[in-house]
Amino acid sequence: MLAIRMQRNGRTHTPVYRIVVQEAQRHPLSGRVVAEVGNYNPETKKTVLDQEKIGFYLAHGAQPSSRVAFILKQNGIKLPAWYQERPARHAQAKHADKLRKNQPKEAPAADAADAEAAEA
């Protein structure tokens, strides 16, 4: 099975990504790339895509990664009907009852008024 994914290039703290088609079992940095279909610079948001090649590989079953699918949609490339987006995951606290916002409210003003009345 083929995957369309991003392959990191560039210097330290200055990433530039190549958008490549490769076998899904391979690691992105393995170097075994079927085709390079574009590149993406996250700092300038500049994207260069070969729409013909991307359309060809999508038509032949290449599965885009979630980030690549987002970039393809931004650039107006229609994804196949069989592509399913991953549902959005929301972080949940392990012990929500212990969070400060879920603790009962205390009345510090009432305690201070009682202390003043006791002194007088």
C-alpha positions in Angstrom: 0.0 0.0 0.0 1.2 3.5 -0.8 1.1 6.5 1.5 1.4 10.2 0.7 3.3 11.8 3.5 5.7 14.5 4.5 9.5 14.0 4.6 11.4 16.5 6.7 14.4 18.4 5.2 16.1 21.6 6.0 18.4 22.8 8.8 17.9 22.7 12.5 15.0 24.9 13.6 14.2 25.6 9.9 12.1 22.7 8.6 11.1 22.2 5.0 9.0 19.2 4.0 8.9 17.2 0.8 5.6 15.6 0.1 6.4 12.1 -1.2 4.7 8.9 -2.2 6.2 5.8 -0.6 5.3 2.4 0.7 3.4 2.7 3.9 5.7 0.2 5.7 8.8 2.3 5.1 10.0 5.0 7.5 9.7 8.5 5.9 13.5 9.0 6.1 14.4 5.6 4.6 15.1 7.2 1.2 12.9 4.7 -0.7 10.5 7.1 -2.3 8.2 6.2 -5.2 7.7 9.8 -6.3 8.1 13.3 -5.0 4.8 15.2 -5.6 5.5 18.5 -3.9 7.0 20.5 -1.0 5.8 22.6 1.9 7.5 25.3 3.9 5.7 25.8 7.3 7.4 29.1 8.0 6.2 30.9 4.8 3.2 28.5 4.3 4.3 28.2 0.7 3.2 24.9 -1.0 4.2 23.6 -4.4 2.2 20.6 -5.6 2.1 18.5 -8.8 -1.6 18.0 -9.0 -1.4 15.5 -11.9 0.8 13.1 -10.0 -1.2 13.5 -6.8 -4.4 12.8 -8.6 -2.9 9.7 -10.2 -1.7 8.2 -6.9 -4.9 9.1 -5.1 -6.9 7.4 -7.9 -4.7 4.3 -7.5 -5.3 4.0 -3.7 -2.5 6.0 -2.1 -3.5 7.0 1.4 -2.7 10.6 2.4 -1.6 11.3 6.0 -3.9 13.6 8.0 -1.6 16.6 7.6 -1.1 16.0 3.9 -4.9 15.7 3.4 -5.3 19.0 5.1 -2.7 20.6 2.8 -4.4 19.0 -0.3 -7.8 20.4 0.7 -6.3 23.9 1.2 -5.0 23.8 -2.3 -8.3 22.6 -3.8 -7.4 19.0 -4.6 -10.4 16.8 -4.1 -9.9 13.7 -2.0 -11.5 10.4 -3.0 -14.8 9.3 -1.5 -13.2 6.4 0.3 -10.9 8.8 2.4 -12.0 9.1 6.0 -10.7 11.8 8.3 -9.6 10.9 11.7 -12.1 12.1 14.4 -10.8 15.1 16.4 -9.3 13.9 19.7 -9.9 16.1 22.8 -7.7 15.8 25.8 -9.4 14.8 29.0 -8.1 15.2 32.6 -7.5 11.9 34.4 -8.9 13.2 37.7 -11.3 16.0 36.7 -12.8 16.1 40.2 -9.4 17.3 41.6 -9.1 20.3 39.3 -9.3 23.6 41.0 -12.1 24.8 38.7 -14.2 21.9 39.9 -13.6 22.4 43.6 -16.4 24.0 45.8 -16.1 27.8 46.1 -15.1 29.2 49.5 -16.3 32.5 50.8 -13.1 34.3 52.0 -14.9 37.6 52.6 -17.3 36.1 55.1 -14.3 34.6 57.1 -12.6 38.0 57.3 -15.8 39.7 58.5 -16.3 37.1 61.3 -12.7 37.6 62.4 -13.1 41.4 62.6 -16.4 41.1 64.6 -14.7 38.7 67.0 -11.9 41.3 67.7 -14.3 44.2 68.4 
